[in-house]
Amino acid sequence: MDITKLSAFEMKKKLHQKEITSRELIEAHFNKIEEIDGNINAFITLDKTEALKSADKVDEKIRNGERVGLLGGIPIGVKDNIMTKGIRTTCGSKMLENFIPPYNATIVNRIKEADGIIMGKTNMDEFAMGSSTETSYFGNTKNPIDTERVPGGSSGGSAAAVKACEVALSLGTDTGGSIRQPASYCDVVGIKPTYGIVSRYGVVSMANTLDQVGVFGRDVRDAVLMLSSITGYDEKDSTSFKNPEGTIIFGSFPEEIDYNNYLKGMKVGLPKEIFGNEIDIRIKDQITKSINIIEALGAEIEEISLPHLEYSLAAYYIISTSEVSSNLARFDGVRYGYRAKEYNTLDELYINSRSEAFGEEVKRRIMLGTYSLSSGYADEHYKKALKVRTLIKNDFDKAFSKYDVILSPTSPVLPFKFGEIKDPLSMYMADLFTVPVNLAGLCAMSIPCGYVDNLPVGIQLIGDKYKEANIFKAGLGLEGGLKNGL
Amino acid sequence: MITKEQVEHIASLAKLKFSDEEIDKFTNKFSDIVKYIEKLDEVNTAEVEPTYQVYEYNQRFREDIVKEGLTREEVLQNTLEKQYGYFKLFNILD
């Protein structure tokens, strides 16, 4: 038996029944990484010594009959823009090539408190900017399904590591689709939770009002397990959600999932603006099959309208790059990060350090943001985009007053080959259907819904804010329907 | 249309520099993106308030309680140049 192929839930069960130990599990995963990661390149940094030490602690707890956390003994990958004390955190950039954080992100502490085992740090587009993991300073991550193709981005390393069974679960970040799009390309489940329910303390900010940490797993239940281990209020993050009384985000974890019941009576909306869009016909066909399953399982499906959706991408690129330009101003070569060797003035120190250490896409986004915020354009571009954001949010609010879940393909295109998309604007289009969710602060999940021409297709289930339960139920229902050949 | 001079001006604001060849390449791609975002002009937003932040319970106050922070060594551990327990910077005054 190849224990790396088990789901996290199965691993937990076997650990508790003492059929395997966490050390065996972690060693098996490191062996897998040694065997295949030279080709996939899902990891930037590994931490075998610490991981094995943590595994031994979990094994001891199990031996002694002590209480073990929700993630007890499970191998986990962490995207490299999330602070890990004592473990290099690079953001996929030359700028932070040698940066070793002096503290942990809150979510890293939560993984440790839940007895999860952190294997290492996963590859990503530089500073989370990209849709293909081609902009990483540490080289491309390859899609384990077809190594000539991209794994998606920017959390490509985290998605690929889960697909390739190098870890069971992983953390990613999603600013405009950076969890859902790679989940779709790598045939795994990816959840971008509601803005605010996962702490961003210790996560390197790209665009603060859009960034949200989320998770990958090989099935819906695994992904939900991972997510429920990291959510919760954090006083260190002023945008962290303080759960108002009576709000229930997660239910319990049923041992046996009866997929037949989850979709009964659920109201599902299909936005005509998305399905009328130019989507690869093979993707459209595959999504239609899933819609039929959802309907067969008892959901009511209706066409809806989100009239301002077509402006999402334009608004997103103004808002996100404006926040990028402000956030990345902190990289000046003084306190940490790369410092240029040649400079004569303080200004030259800043300019040379930034110009030598940032990659092309990062520079392009800093430039676009600086332009959008610069005097004379701030009202015309930045404020206009924020107003359009209001209209997009209002469209969703209206839709969610009547519907529980909104459906779309996760990506308008199938995983593409390396170097195939050269023009930045075409690359941005890969996030067309994921970006509106971040603008409105909603939750969404991408789940695999079959293959066309040997390439995976993902379907996106969008839920209202703090209504994660709806997308989990819909996801469990559809996943069960697909597995049972409905 | 974005001009080369505008790109150079934005670069100086962003503390970045580009070679002549990079500037030309950049100006073209940048123009395409700016043209795309001008799509927003089609939307009438005269009566619409901007959404800066989607989270409605933002910016809470908390008690001002002093807690242990990072040590000086931890704060300085990633800098390339330090002196007398501080970050070392280029002289800006003679």
Interface residues (C-beta under 8 A of the other chain):
Chain A: N98 F99 I100 P102 Y103 Y195 G196 T209 E235 S238 T239 F241 K242 P244 H308 Y311 L313 A314 A315 Y317 I318 S325 A329 D332 V334 R335 Y336 G337 R339 Y343 T345 L346 D347 L349 Y350 I351 N352 R354 S355 F358 K363 R364 I366 M367 L368 T370 Y371 S372 S374 H381 K383 K384 A385 L386 K387 V388 R389 T390 L391 K393 D423 P424 L425 L439 A440 G441 K465
Chain B: Q6 V7 I10 A11 L13 A14 K15 L16 K17 F18 F26 K29 F30 D32 I33 V34 Y36 I37 E38 K39 L40 D41 E42 V43 T45 V48 E49 P50 T51 Y52 Q53 V54 Y55 Y57 N58 Q59 R60 R62 L70 E74 V75 Q77 N78 T79 L80 E81 F87 L89 F90 I92
